Each structure stands twice: as C-alpha cells, then as structure tokens.
Amino acid sequence: MFVRLPTSVSEAQECLTEGAVPVGGATLVWASWQRDGFPEQAVSLRALPEAKVIGDGTLGAAVLLHEIDERVPEVLRRAANGVGTGAVRRTATVGGNIVGSSLRCLLPAALVLDARAVVLEPDGPVETDLAELLAKRPLLLHLRWDEPIASGYRKLSDQLRGEVPFVVAVAVGAGPEAPVLRVAVRDGYDVLSESVPYDTDVRRVLGTLALTPLGTLPEAVFEAVREEVTGVVERAAAAR
C-alpha cells in the first residue's frame, strides 16, 4: 500500500480523484484492511495545514486526539481526553473519530458547539452541517464553531447501553439573537441532541429538557444531564 501525504488542498483532491482511500489515524481501518485486503493507495492529511489547525474556533481532521488542549472549548477537550487509552489517543485523529468511528466520541461535543464541517468536494472545500457529514462521509478537513459562553462534558462509565458508556455534552452558545443551551447525549451508538433557550433559572431549563426525548433517558443519565446543565448555566451566568 502506498500512502500519499498531500501538502495542499489541490494535491489532496488529486489523491481522491486517483482513488486513494482516506486513512485517518489507521486505528479503525487497519484491522479491516488486514482482513479484507489493503487498498493500492491511501491518503493521510497529516501534512496538510488545513487539516492540522487547532484554535480560534477550528479543529483539523488530522489533529491527533492527544494534541487537543486548552485551545479548544472544555467540552471538546474533555471528550477527546476520554477516548480509549493514551496509546489510542496518540494515533487516532479527529476525522477518524467523527467520520470513521461507530462510537463517534467527539460528536456530542461537536453538536453542542453547533459546529460546521469543512469538507473536500470535487470543486474544492465547502462548508456543511454535521448531519450531511455523517450521511455522505466526505473527506473532512476541519471543524469550525463559534466560541461558547460555557460548556461541560461527562462520560458515564457506570451507565452502559450494551458496552457503550453514555456521555453527556452541554454548551451555551451566543446564538444569533439570544443565548441557546444545547445538550447532546450518546445513548448506545445513537446521539440525542436538543436545543432550548438559555435561562438563568435552571429549574425552568431542566423542565423544558424533560419534555424532549432527553426526558426518556434512564434516571441516572438524566441526573447527569441535570448536574452538567446546572454547572454550565451557572458558569455562563458568571461569564456574561
């Protein structure tokens, strides 16, 4: 297998046109390639500047999970730190986790940040939403979001749906007209997400959330939602 390392978007487009398969960090595809056979050529974005950026509301697809630090919001940083083992985080990439993984550990954090995806299309980079990214699985260059007012994240290792732990992600974003509180919960291999108006009255916010599909979660999980929402609302109030 020949691994190509484009250093520009045009080179990356050429690789895709010529049939190169995105490799990400190879933590997920390697086993299947060993079983089913290796492609003739693969493409890694680790030398592409647009895929290695961190900070200022942007996170590149080729960034390794262990490289994610204080330059990104707390919710995304804690989500990355909770993925697998240290060895996994030193090889797994953002793009591989969101696009190539069935667990998509970073997805709840990206959803509450209302992140957009910049992907590589035949005509060049375009911006799309996360739903289209997951449905069409194009080559992700980077994620982009507006800085949240406050955010939080929790992984519930003692609460499993099968072998998959629940995770809770919460953020308050500025919104186009008024602040918005977003909550996303990974339930098994699915992610539930809801947005409600931000309010300093935590009981009112939680009452609204309880009327959404999040209210049907197991009580222990919704209790974690309560706690994370309470903390994020309090930090957002202090920051405004």
Buried (B, 14 or more C-beta within 10 A) or exposed (E): EEBBEBEEBEBBBBBBEEEBBBBBBBBBBBEEBEEEEBBEBBBBBBBBEBBBBBEEBBBBBBBBBBBBEEBBBBBBBBBBBBBBEEEBBBBBBBBBBBBBBEBBBBBBBBBBBBBBBBBBEEEEBBEBEBEEBBEEEBBBBBBBBEEBBBBBBBBBEEBEBEEBBBBBBBBBBBBEEEBBBBBBBBBEEEBBBBBBEBBEEBEEBBEBBBEBEBBEBEEEBBBBBBBBBBBBBEBBBEEE
